Amino acid sequence: MKKWKQWMAVWGVVWILLVPTRAWADEGHVWDWAEILSEQEEADLEQECQQLSHELEADILIATSTERVRDSREEARSHILDNGRGYGEGRESILFLINMEERVFTVYEYNTEASGYLLTDDEIDEIIDDVKGEMSAGNYTDACRIFLSQTEYYSEVDFGGNRSEDTDLLDSVWVRAAISLVGAAAVIGIMVAVRNKDAKPSGSQYLREGSRQIHGQRDVFTHTTVVKRKIETSSNSGGHSSSGGNSGGGHGGSSSF
């Protein structure tokens, strides 16, 4: 009787440990709430998301929505947090969200530590540009696959390392600016040298020393010129936009389609 109770206690602990795992698996990685994918397409994307999540040690997610929202990136963030998604201590997650109501798609990465991001802001922008053509054409499944393929590519470029936005010295804006300035200075120097060489003697060279005298000088006010310029205000056109290091552990970008 005593051994039976011990076995029951062991199985009880095992069951408690397994229940959250089963619930996690049932949630899946693809949430087609807008019902734009067929059952087979959803199943195939689910398998690809699971495989990529395992490879990158991140929660790779795809979701569709029909909600009216003011901020697509905030909607993506809510999908991740409200569903308790995320891998590891940083809760690393990358979501591709298609909002059919707002006609906007979003690539959003969440991690409690910005240093743990798998994608840079520029890489998210590249993924959005690569996906936009298929989204505009209504090829949503192909768009999802491009998202997965490009996410895998950019994440594995320097997988496992915390990298800065500029991975190559020549990609640095400051380095390119310095090179441009040096080149411009060299061209101007050559032009000045050639001009001085070919220049005609100035009039002062024909004047005898001491022959020119200035008896007086004065400033005379003639007129005032007023220039008016219309200051344009910026507006959100609903096009491509990205967040440069969104606070609270997430960053991403979105575009209309």
Rosetta constraint file for C-alpha pairs under 8 A:
AtomPair CA 1 CA 5 HARMONIC 6.42 0.50
AtomPair CA 2 CA 6 HARMONIC 6.38 0.50
AtomPair CA 3 CA 7 HARMONIC 6.22 0.50
AtomPair CA 4 CA 8 HARMONIC 6.22 0.50
AtomPair CA 5 CA 9 HARMONIC 6.15 0.50
AtomPair CA 6 CA 10 HARMONIC 6.30 0.50
AtomPair CA 7 CA 11 HARMONIC 6.21 0.50
AtomPair CA 8 CA 12 HARMONIC 6.05 0.50
AtomPair CA 9 CA 13 HARMONIC 6.41 0.50
AtomPair CA 10 CA 14 HARMONIC 6.34 0.50
AtomPair CA 11 CA 15 HARMONIC 6.03 0.50
AtomPair CA 12 CA 16 HARMONIC 6.27 0.50
AtomPair CA 13 CA 17 HARMONIC 6.34 0.50
AtomPair CA 14 CA 18 HARMONIC 6.16 0.50
AtomPair CA 15 CA 19 HARMONIC 6.06 0.50
AtomPair CA 16 CA 20 HARMONIC 7.49 0.50
AtomPair CA 17 CA 21 HARMONIC 7.27 0.50
AtomPair CA 18 CA 22 HARMONIC 6.25 0.50
AtomPair CA 19 CA 23 HARMONIC 6.22 0.50
AtomPair CA 20 CA 24 HARMONIC 6.03 0.50
AtomPair CA 21 CA 25 HARMONIC 6.26 0.50
AtomPair CA 22 CA 26 HARMONIC 6.23 0.50
AtomPair CA 23 CA 27 HARMONIC 6.49 0.50
AtomPair CA 24 CA 28 HARMONIC 7.16 0.50
AtomPair CA 28 CA 46 HARMONIC 6.94 0.50
AtomPair CA 29 CA 46 HARMONIC 5.80 0.50
AtomPair CA 29 CA 49 HARMONIC 6.28 0.50
AtomPair CA 29 CA 50 HARMONIC 6.93 0.50
AtomPair CA 29 CA 59 HARMONIC 7.79 0.50
AtomPair CA 29 CA 60 HARMONIC 6.81 0.50
AtomPair CA 29 CA 61 HARMONIC 4.85 0.50
AtomPair CA 29 CA 62 HARMONIC 6.32 0.50
AtomPair CA 30 CA 42 HARMONIC 6.82 0.50
AtomPair CA 30 CA 45 HARMONIC 7.08 0.50
AtomPair CA 30 CA 46 HARMONIC 5.62 0.50
AtomPair CA 30 CA 49 HARMONIC 7.78 0.50
AtomPair CA 30 CA 61 HARMONIC 5.96 0.50
AtomPair CA 30 CA 62 HARMONIC 4.77 0.50
AtomPair CA 30 CA 63 HARMONIC 5.69 0.50
AtomPair CA 31 CA 62 HARMONIC 6.34 0.50
AtomPair CA 31 CA 63 HARMONIC 4.57 0.50
AtomPair CA 31 CA 64 HARMONIC 6.34 0.50
AtomPair CA 32 CA 36 HARMONIC 6.87 0.50
AtomPair CA 32 CA 37 HARMONIC 6.82 0.50
AtomPair CA 32 CA 42 HARMONIC 7.60 0.50
AtomPair CA 32 CA 62 HARMONIC 7.97 0.50
AtomPair CA 32 CA 63 HARMONIC 5.63 0.50
AtomPair CA 32 CA 64 HARMONIC 4.97 0.50
AtomPair CA 32 CA 65 HARMONIC 7.33 0.50
AtomPair CA 33 CA 63 HARMONIC 7.26 0.50
AtomPair CA 33 CA 64 HARMONIC 5.47 0.50
AtomPair CA 33 CA 65 HARMONIC 5.53 0.50
AtomPair CA 33 CA 66 HARMONIC 7.33 0.50
AtomPair CA 34 CA 64 HARMONIC 5.30 0.50
AtomPair CA 34 CA 65 HARMONIC 5.07 0.50
AtomPair CA 34 CA 66 HARMONIC 5.68 0.50
AtomPair CA 34 CA 100 HARMONIC 7.00 0.50
AtomPair CA 35 CA 64 HARMONIC 7.60 0.50
AtomPair CA 36 CA 64 HARMONIC 7.78 0.50
AtomPair CA 36 CA 140 HARMONIC 7.67 0.50
AtomPair CA 37 CA 41 HARMONIC 5.86 0.50
AtomPair CA 37 CA 42 HARMONIC 5.93 0.50
AtomPair CA 37 CA 140 HARMONIC 7.74 0.50
AtomPair CA 37 CA 141 HARMONIC 7.05 0.50
AtomPair CA 38 CA 42 HARMONIC 6.11 0.50
AtomPair CA 39 CA 43 HARMONIC 6.12 0.50
AtomPair CA 40 CA 44 HARMONIC 6.10 0.50
AtomPair CA 41 CA 45 HARMONIC 6.13 0.50
AtomPair CA 41 CA 141 HARMONIC 6.96 0.50
AtomPair CA 42 CA 46 HARMONIC 6.01 0.50
AtomPair CA 43 CA 47 HARMONIC 6.37 0.50
AtomPair CA 44 CA 48 HARMONIC 6.36 0.50
AtomPair CA 45 CA 49 HARMONIC 6.02 0.50
AtomPair CA 45 CA 144 HARMONIC 7.80 0.50
AtomPair CA 45 CA 145 HARMONIC 7.58 0.50
AtomPair CA 46 CA 50 HARMONIC 6.18 0.50
AtomPair CA 47 CA 51 HARMONIC 6.24 0.50
AtomPair CA 48 CA 52 HARMONIC 6.13 0.50
AtomPair CA 48 CA 148 HARMONIC 7.91 0.50
AtomPair CA 49 CA 53 HARMONIC 5.91 0.50
AtomPair CA 49 CA 60 HARMONIC 5.66 0.50
AtomPair CA 49 CA 61 HARMONIC 6.58 0.50
AtomPair CA 49 CA 148 HARMONIC 7.45 0.50
AtomPair CA 50 CA 54 HARMONIC 6.28 0.50
AtomPair CA 50 CA 60 HARMONIC 7.38 0.50
AtomPair CA 51 CA 55 HARMONIC 6.36 0.50
AtomPair CA 52 CA 56 HARMONIC 6.06 0.50
AtomPair CA 52 CA 60 HARMONIC 6.89 0.50
AtomPair CA 52 CA 148 HARMONIC 7.76 0.50
AtomPair CA 52 CA 152 HARMONIC 7.16 0.50
AtomPair CA 53 CA 57 HARMONIC 5.50 0.50
AtomPair CA 53 CA 58 HARMONIC 4.98 0.50
AtomPair CA 53 CA 59 HARMONIC 5.23 0.50
AtomPair CA 53 CA 60 HARMONIC 5.29 0.50
AtomPair CA 54 CA 58 HARMONIC 7.01 0.50
AtomPair CA 56 CA 152 HARMONIC 7.65 0.50
AtomPair CA 56 CA 155 HARMONIC 7.41 0.50
AtomPair CA 56 CA 156 HARMONIC 7.82 0.50
AtomPair CA 56 CA 159 HARMONIC 7.89 0.50
AtomPair CA 57 CA 87 HARMONIC 6.57 0.50
AtomPair CA 57 CA 88 HARMONIC 7.86 0.50
AtomPair CA 57 CA 92 HARMONIC 7.99 0.50
AtomPair CA 58 CA 86 HARMONIC 6.82 0.50
AtomPair CA 58 CA 87 HARMONIC 5.05 0.50
AtomPair CA 58 CA 88 HARMONIC 7.76 0.50
AtomPair CA 58 CA 91 HARMONIC 7.76 0.50
AtomPair CA 58 CA 92 HARMONIC 5.18 0.50
AtomPair CA 58 CA 93 HARMONIC 5.53 0.50
AtomPair CA 58 CA 94 HARMONIC 7.38 0.50
AtomPair CA 59 CA 85 HARMONIC 6.92 0.50
AtomPair CA 59 CA 86 HARMONIC 5.40 0.50
AtomPair CA 59 CA 87 HARMONIC 5.64 0.50
AtomPair CA 59 CA 91 HARMONIC 7.97 0.50
AtomPair CA 59 CA 92 HARMONIC 6.23 0.50
AtomPair CA 59 CA 93 HARMONIC 4.44 0.50
AtomPair CA 59 CA 94 HARMONIC 6.24 0.50
AtomPair CA 60 CA 93 HARMONIC 5.90 0.50
AtomPair CA 60 CA 94 HARMONIC 5.04 0.50
AtomPair CA 60 CA 95 HARMONIC 6.11 0.50
AtomPair CA 61 CA 93 HARMONIC 7.38 0.50
AtomPair CA 61 CA 94 HARMONIC 6.11 0.50
AtomPair CA 61 CA 95 HARMONIC 4.61 0.50
AtomPair CA 61 CA 96 HARMONIC 6.27 0.50
AtomPair CA 62 CA 95 HARMONIC 5.64 0.50
AtomPair CA 62 CA 96 HARMONIC 4.80 0.50
AtomPair CA 62 CA 97 HARMONIC 5.98 0.50
AtomPair CA 62 CA 144 HARMONIC 7.45 0.50
AtomPair CA 63 CA 95 HARMONIC 7.35 0.50
AtomPair CA 63 CA 96 HARMONIC 6.29 0.50
AtomPair CA 63 CA 97 HARMONIC 4.83 0.50
AtomPair CA 63 CA 98 HARMONIC 6.31 0.50
AtomPair CA 64 CA 97 HARMONIC 5.64 0.50
AtomPair CA 64 CA 98 HARMONIC 4.59 0.50
AtomPair CA 64 CA 99 HARMONIC 5.77 0.50
AtomPair CA 64 CA 100 HARMONIC 7.24 0.50
AtomPair CA 65 CA 97 HARMONIC 7.41 0.50
AtomPair CA 65 CA 98 HARMONIC 6.09 0.50
AtomPair CA 65 CA 99 HARMONIC 4.59 0.50
AtomPair CA 65 CA 100 HARMONIC 6.05 0.50
AtomPair CA 65 CA 101 HARMONIC 7.32 0.50
AtomPair CA 66 CA 99 HARMONIC 5.71 0.50
AtomPair CA 66 CA 100 HARMONIC 5.33 0.50
AtomPair CA 66 CA 101 HARMONIC 4.80 0.50
AtomPair CA 66 CA 102 HARMONIC 7.71 0.50
AtomPair CA 67 CA 99 HARMONIC 7.01 0.50
AtomPair CA 67 CA 100 HARMONIC 7.97 0.50
AtomPair CA 67 CA 101 HARMONIC 6.09 0.50
AtomPair CA 67 CA 102 HARMONIC 7.69 0.50
AtomPair CA 68 CA 101 HARMONIC 6.26 0.50
AtomPair CA 68 CA 102 HARMONIC 6.46 0.50
AtomPair CA 69 CA 75 HARMONIC 7.05 0.50
AtomPair CA 69 CA 102 HARMONIC 7.44 0.50
AtomPair CA 71 CA 75 HARMONIC 6.38 0.50
AtomPair CA 72 CA 76 HARMONIC 6.32 0.50
AtomPair CA 72 CA 104 HARMONIC 7.34 0.50
AtomPair CA 72 CA 105 HARMONIC 7.72 0.50
AtomPair CA 72 CA 106 HARMONIC 6.64 0.50
AtomPair CA 72 CA 254 HARMONIC 7.06 0.50
AtomPair CA 73 CA 77 HARMONIC 6.17 0.50
AtomPair CA 73 CA 106 HARMONIC 6.60 0.50
AtomPair CA 73 CA 108 HARMONIC 6.64 0.50
AtomPair CA 73 CA 252 HARMONIC 6.67 0.50
AtomPair CA 73 CA 253 HARMONIC 7.03 0.50
AtomPair CA 73 CA 254 HARMONIC 7.18 0.50
AtomPair CA 74 CA 78 HARMONIC 6.16 0.50
AtomPair CA 75 CA 79 HARMONIC 6.33 0.50
AtomPair CA 76 CA 80 HARMONIC 6.55 0.50
AtomPair CA 76 CA 95 HARMONIC 6.95 0.50
AtomPair CA 76 CA 97 HARMONIC 6.42 0.50
AtomPair CA 76 CA 106 HARMONIC 7.26 0.50
AtomPair CA 76 CA 108 HARMONIC 6.40 0.50
AtomPair CA 77 CA 81 HARMONIC 6.26 0.50
AtomPair CA 77 CA 108 HARMONIC 7.21 0.50
AtomPair CA 77 CA 110 HARMONIC 7.21 0.50
AtomPair CA 77 CA 250 HARMONIC 7.45 0.50
AtomPair CA 78 CA 82 HARMONIC 5.49 0.50
AtomPair CA 79 CA 83 HARMONIC 6.11 0.50
AtomPair CA 80 CA 84 HARMONIC 6.31 0.50
AtomPair CA 80 CA 85 HARMONIC 5.32 0.50
AtomPair CA 80 CA 86 HARMONIC 7.39 0.50
AtomPair CA 80 CA 93 HARMONIC 7.38 0.50
AtomPair CA 80 CA 95 HARMONIC 7.63 0.50
AtomPair CA 80 CA 110 HARMONIC 7.81 0.50
AtomPair CA 81 CA 85 HARMONIC 6.19 0.50
AtomPair CA 85 CA 91 HARMONIC 6.95 0.50
AtomPair CA 85 CA 93 HARMONIC 7.03 0.50
AtomPair CA 86 CA 90 HARMONIC 7.43 0.50
AtomPair CA 86 CA 91 HARMONIC 3.65 0.50
AtomPair CA 86 CA 92 HARMONIC 4.91 0.50
AtomPair CA 86 CA 93 HARMONIC 5.04 0.50
AtomPair CA 86 CA 110 HARMONIC 7.91 0.50
AtomPair CA 86 CA 111 HARMONIC 7.93 0.50
AtomPair CA 87 CA 91 HARMONIC 4.37 0.50
AtomPair CA 87 CA 92 HARMONIC 4.91 0.50
AtomPair CA 87 CA 93 HARMONIC 6.66 0.50
AtomPair CA 88 CA 92 HARMONIC 6.72 0.50
AtomPair CA 90 CA 111 HARMONIC 5.12 0.50
AtomPair CA 90 CA 112 HARMONIC 4.94 0.50
AtomPair CA 90 CA 113 HARMONIC 6.16 0.50
AtomPair CA 90 CA 116 HARMONIC 7.28 0.50
AtomPair CA 91 CA 110 HARMONIC 7.15 0.50
AtomPair CA 91 CA 111 HARMONIC 5.51 0.50
AtomPair CA 91 CA 112 HARMONIC 6.61 0.50
AtomPair CA 92 CA 109 HARMONIC 7.40 0.50
AtomPair CA 92 CA 110 HARMONIC 5.69 0.50
AtomPair CA 92 CA 111 HARMONIC 4.67 0.50
AtomPair CA 92 CA 112 HARMONIC 7.64 0.50
AtomPair CA 92 CA 116 HARMONIC 7.78 0.50
AtomPair CA 92 CA 117 HARMONIC 7.55 0.50
AtomPair CA 93 CA 109 HARMONIC 5.61 0.50
AtomPair CA 93 CA 110 HARMONIC 5.12 0.50
AtomPair CA 93 CA 111 HARMONIC 6.66 0.50
AtomPair CA 94 CA 107 HARMONIC 7.21 0.50
AtomPair CA 94 CA 108 HARMONIC 5.71 0.50
AtomPair CA 94 CA 109 HARMONIC 4.31 0.50
AtomPair CA 94 CA 110 HARMONIC 6.39 0.50
AtomPair CA 95 CA 106 HARMONIC 7.79 0.50
AtomPair CA 95 CA 107 HARMONIC 5.80 0.50
AtomPair CA 95 CA 108 HARMONIC 5.27 0.50
AtomPair CA 95 CA 109 HARMONIC 6.34 0.50
AtomPair CA 96 CA 105 HARMONIC 7.31 0.50
AtomPair CA 96 CA 106 HARMONIC 5.79 0.50
AtomPair CA 96 CA 107 HARMONIC 4.79 0.50
AtomPair CA 96 CA 108 HARMONIC 6.68 0.50
AtomPair CA 96 CA 144 HARMONIC 7.48 0.50
AtomPair CA 96 CA 147 HARMONIC 7.26 0.50
AtomPair CA 97 CA 105 HARMONIC 5.53 0.50
AtomPair CA 97 CA 106 HARMONIC 5.09 0.50
AtomPair CA 97 CA 107 HARMONIC 6.52 0.50
AtomPair CA 98 CA 103 HARMONIC 7.61 0.50
AtomPair CA 98 CA 104 HARMONIC 6.27 0.50
AtomPair CA 98 CA 105 HARMONIC 4.39 0.50
AtomPair CA 98 CA 106 HARMONIC 6.55 0.50
AtomPair CA 99 CA 103 HARMONIC 5.65 0.50
AtomPair CA 99 CA 104 HARMONIC 5.34 0.50
AtomPair CA 99 CA 105 HARMONIC 5.90 0.50
AtomPair CA 100 CA 104 HARMONIC 6.90 0.50
AtomPair CA 103 CA 256 HARMONIC 5.69 0.50
AtomPair CA 103 CA 257 HARMONIC 5.66 0.50
AtomPair CA 104 CA 254 HARMONIC 6.72 0.50
AtomPair CA 104 CA 255 HARMONIC 5.54 0.50
AtomPair CA 104 CA 256 HARMONIC 4.24 0.50
AtomPair CA 104 CA 257 HARMONIC 5.95 0.50
AtomPair CA 105 CA 254 HARMONIC 5.57 0.50
AtomPair CA 105 CA 255 HARMONIC 5.66 0.50
AtomPair CA 105 CA 256 HARMONIC 6.38 0.50
AtomPair CA 105 CA 257 HARMONIC 7.37 0.50
AtomPair CA 106 CA 128 HARMONIC 7.77 0.50
AtomPair CA 106 CA 252 HARMONIC 7.22 0.50
AtomPair CA 106 CA 253 HARMONIC 5.76 0.50
AtomPair CA 106 CA 254 HARMONIC 4.15 0.50
AtomPair CA 106 CA 255 HARMONIC 6.63 0.50
AtomPair CA 107 CA 124 HARMONIC 6.72 0.50
AtomPair CA 107 CA 127 HARMONIC 7.99 0.50
AtomPair CA 107 CA 128 HARMONIC 7.09 0.50
AtomPair CA 107 CA 252 HARMONIC 5.52 0.50
AtomPair CA 107 CA 253 HARMONIC 5.58 0.50
AtomPair CA 107 CA 254 HARMONIC 6.31 0.50
AtomPair CA 108 CA 250 HARMONIC 7.18 0.50
AtomPair CA 108 CA 251 HARMONIC 5.92 0.50
AtomPair CA 108 CA 252 HARMONIC 4.13 0.50
AtomPair CA 108 CA 253 HARMONIC 6.49 0.50
AtomPair CA 109 CA 117 HARMONIC 7.45 0.50
AtomPair CA 109 CA 119 HARMONIC 7.65 0.50
AtomPair CA 109 CA 250 HARMONIC 5.62 0.50
AtomPair CA 109 CA 251 HARMONIC 5.57 0.50
AtomPair CA 109 CA 252 HARMONIC 5.95 0.50
AtomPair CA 110 CA 117 HARMONIC 7.79 0.50
AtomPair CA 110 CA 249 HARMONIC 5.77 0.50
AtomPair CA 110 CA 250 HARMONIC 4.23 0.50
AtomPair CA 110 CA 251 HARMONIC 6.65 0.50
AtomPair CA 111 CA 116 HARMONIC 6.63 0.50
AtomPair CA 111 CA 117 HARMONIC 6.49 0.50
AtomPair CA 111 CA 249 HARMONIC 5.01 0.50
AtomPair CA 111 CA 250 HARMONIC 5.90 0.50
AtomPair CA 112 CA 248 HARMONIC 7.06 0.50
AtomPair CA 112 CA 249 HARMONIC 4.36 0.50
AtomPair CA 112 CA 250 HARMONIC 7.37 0.50
AtomPair CA 113 CA 117 HARMONIC 7.47 0.50
AtomPair CA 113 CA 249 HARMONIC 5.86 0.50
AtomPair CA 114 CA 245 HARMONIC 7.77 0.50
AtomPair CA 114 CA 249 HARMONIC 6.07 0.50
AtomPair CA 114 CA 250 HARMONIC 7.43 0.50
AtomPair CA 115 CA 162 HARMONIC 5.65 0.50
AtomPair CA 115 CA 163 HARMONIC 7.67 0.50
AtomPair CA 116 CA 162 HARMONIC 6.12 0.50
AtomPair CA 117 CA 162 HARMONIC 7.38 0.50
AtomPair CA 118 CA 154 HARMONIC 7.77 0.50
AtomPair CA 118 CA 155 HARMONIC 5.17 0.50
AtomPair CA 118 CA 159 HARMONIC 7.13 0.50
AtomPair CA 119 CA 123 HARMONIC 5.93 0.50
AtomPair CA 119 CA 124 HARMONIC 6.47 0.50
AtomPair CA 119 CA 151 HARMONIC 7.79 0.50
AtomPair CA 119 CA 154 HARMONIC 6.64 0.50
AtomPair CA 119 CA 155 HARMONIC 6.05 0.50
AtomPair CA 120 CA 124 HARMONIC 6.34 0.50
AtomPair CA 120 CA 164 HARMONIC 7.90 0.50
AtomPair CA 120 CA 165 HARMONIC 6.08 0.50
AtomPair CA 121 CA 125 HARMONIC 6.33 0.50
AtomPair CA 121 CA 165 HARMONIC 7.58 0.50
AtomPair CA 121 CA 242 HARMONIC 7.52 0.50
AtomPair CA 121 CA 243 HARMONIC 7.52 0.50
AtomPair CA 121 CA 244 HARMONIC 6.32 0.50
AtomPair CA 121 CA 245 HARMONIC 7.54 0.50
AtomPair CA 121 CA 251 HARMONIC 7.41 0.50
AtomPair CA 121 CA 252 HARMONIC 6.92 0.50
AtomPair CA 121 CA 253 HARMONIC 7.94 0.50
AtomPair CA 122 CA 126 HARMONIC 6.25 0.50
AtomPair CA 122 CA 165 HARMONIC 7.59 0.50
AtomPair CA 123 CA 127 HARMONIC 6.25 0.50
AtomPair CA 123 CA 154 HARMONIC 6.81 0.50
AtomPair CA 124 CA 128 HARMONIC 6.27 0.50
AtomPair CA 124 CA 252 HARMONIC 6.59 0.50
AtomPair CA 124 CA 253 HARMONIC 6.60 0.50
AtomPair CA 125 CA 129 HARMONIC 6.24 0.50
AtomPair CA 125 CA 242 HARMONIC 7.16 0.50
AtomPair CA 125 CA 253 HARMONIC 6.56 0.50
AtomPair CA 126 CA 130 HARMONIC 6.20 0.50
AtomPair CA 127 CA 131 HARMONIC 6.15 0.50
AtomPair CA 127 CA 146 HARMONIC 7.96 0.50
AtomPair CA 127 CA 147 HARMONIC 6.41 0.50
AtomPair CA 127 CA 150 HARMONIC 6.19 0.50
AtomPair CA 127 CA 151 HARMONIC 7.36 0.50
AtomPair CA 128 CA 132 HARMONIC 6.00 0.50
AtomPair CA 128 CA 253 HARMONIC 7.46 0.50
AtomPair CA 128 CA 254 HARMONIC 7.14 0.50
AtomPair CA 128 CA 255 HARMONIC 7.19 0.50
AtomPair CA 129 CA 133 HARMONIC 7.66 0.50
AtomPair CA 130 CA 146 HARMONIC 7.29 0.50
AtomPair CA 131 CA 135 HARMONIC 6.35 0.50
AtomPair CA 131 CA 143 HARMONIC 5.29 0.50
AtomPair CA 131 CA 144 HARMONIC 7.89 0.50
AtomPair CA 131 CA 146 HARMONIC 6.24 0.50
AtomPair CA 131 CA 147 HARMONIC 6.60 0.50
AtomPair CA 132 CA 136 HARMONIC 6.06 0.50
AtomPair CA 132 CA 143 HARMONIC 7.65 0.50
AtomPair CA 132 CA 255 HARMONIC 7.64 0.50
AtomPair CA 132 CA 257 HARMONIC 6.80 0.50
AtomPair CA 133 CA 137 HARMONIC 6.33 0.50
AtomPair CA 134 CA 138 HARMONIC 6.21 0.50
AtomPair CA 134 CA 139 HARMONIC 5.03 0.50
AtomPair CA 134 CA 140 HARMONIC 6.66 0.50
AtomPair CA 134 CA 142 HARMONIC 6.58 0.50
AtomPair CA 134 CA 143 HARMONIC 5.34 0.50
AtomPair CA 135 CA 139 HARMONIC 5.76 0.50
AtomPair CA 135 CA 140 HARMONIC 5.78 0.50
AtomPair CA 135 CA 143 HARMONIC 6.02 0.50
AtomPair CA 135 CA 257 HARMONIC 5.99 0.50
AtomPair CA 136 CA 257 HARMONIC 4.86 0.50
AtomPair CA 139 CA 143 HARMONIC 6.23 0.50
AtomPair CA 140 CA 144 HARMONIC 6.21 0.50
AtomPair CA 141 CA 145 HARMONIC 6.36 0.50
AtomPair CA 142 CA 146 HARMONIC 6.21 0.50
AtomPair CA 143 CA 147 HARMONIC 6.23 0.50
AtomPair CA 144 CA 148 HARMONIC 6.33 0.50
AtomPair CA 145 CA 149 HARMONIC 6.07 0.50
AtomPair CA 146 CA 150 HARMONIC 5.95 0.50
AtomPair CA 147 CA 151 HARMONIC 5.89 0.50
AtomPair CA 148 CA 152 HARMONIC 6.13 0.50
AtomPair CA 149 CA 153 HARMONIC 6.26 0.50
AtomPair CA 150 CA 154 HARMONIC 6.09 0.50
AtomPair CA 151 CA 155 HARMONIC 5.86 0.50
AtomPair CA 152 CA 156 HARMONIC 6.09 0.50
AtomPair CA 153 CA 157 HARMONIC 6.39 0.50
AtomPair CA 154 CA 158 HARMONIC 7.79 0.50
AtomPair CA 155 CA 159 HARMONIC 5.68 0.50
AtomPair CA 158 CA 163 HARMONIC 7.53 0.50
AtomPair CA 163 CA 167 HARMONIC 6.97 0.50
AtomPair CA 166 CA 171 HARMONIC 6.12 0.50
AtomPair CA 166 CA 172 HARMONIC 5.85 0.50
AtomPair CA 167 CA 171 HARMONIC 7.26 0.50
AtomPair CA 168 CA 172 HARMONIC 6.92 0.50
AtomPair CA 169 CA 175 HARMONIC 7.16 0.50
AtomPair CA 170 CA 175 HARMONIC 6.33 0.50
AtomPair CA 170 CA 176 HARMONIC 6.65 0.50
AtomPair CA 171 CA 175 HARMONIC 7.58 0.50
AtomPair CA 171 CA 176 HARMONIC 7.35 0.50
AtomPair CA 172 CA 176 HARMONIC 6.35 0.50
AtomPair CA 173 CA 177 HARMONIC 6.10 0.50
AtomPair CA 174 CA 178 HARMONIC 6.10 0.50
AtomPair CA 175 CA 179 HARMONIC 6.24 0.50
AtomPair CA 176 CA 180 HARMONIC 6.19 0.50
AtomPair CA 177 CA 181 HARMONIC 6.20 0.50
AtomPair CA 178 CA 182 HARMONIC 6.23 0.50
AtomPair CA 179 CA 183 HARMONIC 6.21 0.50
AtomPair CA 180 CA 184 HARMONIC 6.10 0.50
AtomPair CA 181 CA 185 HARMONIC 6.05 0.50
AtomPair CA 182 CA 186 HARMONIC 6.26 0.50
AtomPair CA 183 CA 187 HARMONIC 6.37 0.50
AtomPair CA 184 CA 188 HARMONIC 6.20 0.50
AtomPair CA 185 CA 189 HARMONIC 6.06 0.50
AtomPair CA 186 CA 190 HARMONIC 6.33 0.50
AtomPair CA 187 CA 191 HARMONIC 6.29 0.50
AtomPair CA 188 CA 192 HARMONIC 6.14 0.50
AtomPair CA 189 CA 193 HARMONIC 6.21 0.50
AtomPair CA 190 CA 194 HARMONIC 6.22 0.50
AtomPair CA 191 CA 195 HARMONIC 6.11 0.50
AtomPair CA 192 CA 196 HARMONIC 6.15 0.50
AtomPair CA 193 CA 197 HARMONIC 6.25 0.50
AtomPair CA 194 CA 198 HARMONIC 6.35 0.50
AtomPair CA 195 CA 199 HARMONIC 5.82 0.50
AtomPair CA 201 CA 205 HARMONIC 6.60 0.50
AtomPair CA 202 CA 206 HARMONIC 7.80 0.50
AtomPair CA 203 CA 207 HARMONIC 7.11 0.50
AtomPair CA 207 CA 211 HARMONIC 7.00 0.50
AtomPair CA 207 CA 212 HARMONIC 7.81 0.50
AtomPair CA 208 CA 212 HARMONIC 7.96 0.50
AtomPair CA 238 CA 255 HARMONIC 7.19 0.50
AtomPair CA 238 CA 256 HARMONIC 6.14 0.50
AtomPair CA 239 CA 255 HARMONIC 5.32 0.50
AtomPair CA 239 CA 256 HARMONIC 5.41 0.50
AtomPair CA 240 CA 253 HARMONIC 7.52 0.50
AtomPair CA 240 CA 254 HARMONIC 5.87 0.50
AtomPair CA 240 CA 255 HARMONIC 4.23 0.50
AtomPair CA 240 CA 256 HARMONIC 6.72 0.50
AtomPair CA 241 CA 253 HARMONIC 5.64 0.50
AtomPair CA 241 CA 254 HARMONIC 5.52 0.50
AtomPair CA 241 CA 255 HARMONIC 6.30 0.50
AtomPair CA 242 CA 252 HARMONIC 5.89 0.50
AtomPair CA 242 CA 253 HARMONIC 3.79 0.50
AtomPair CA 242 CA 254 HARMONIC 6.18 0.50
AtomPair CA 243 CA 251 HARMONIC 5.80 0.50
AtomPair CA 243 CA 252 HARMONIC 5.53 0.50
AtomPair CA 243 CA 253 HARMONIC 5.86 0.50
AtomPair CA 244 CA 251 HARMONIC 6.65 0.50
AtomPair CA 244 CA 252 HARMONIC 7.67 0.50
AtomPair CA 245 CA 250 HARMONIC 6.93 0.50
AtomPair CA 245 CA 251 HARMONIC 5.18 0.50
AtomPair CA 245 CA 252 HARMONIC 7.96 0.50
AtomPair CA 246 CA 250 HARMONIC 5.40 0.50
AtomPair CA 246 CA 251 HARMONIC 4.70 0.50
AtomPair CA 246 CA 252 HARMONIC 7.59 0.50
AtomPair CA 247 CA 251 HARMONIC 7.67 0.50
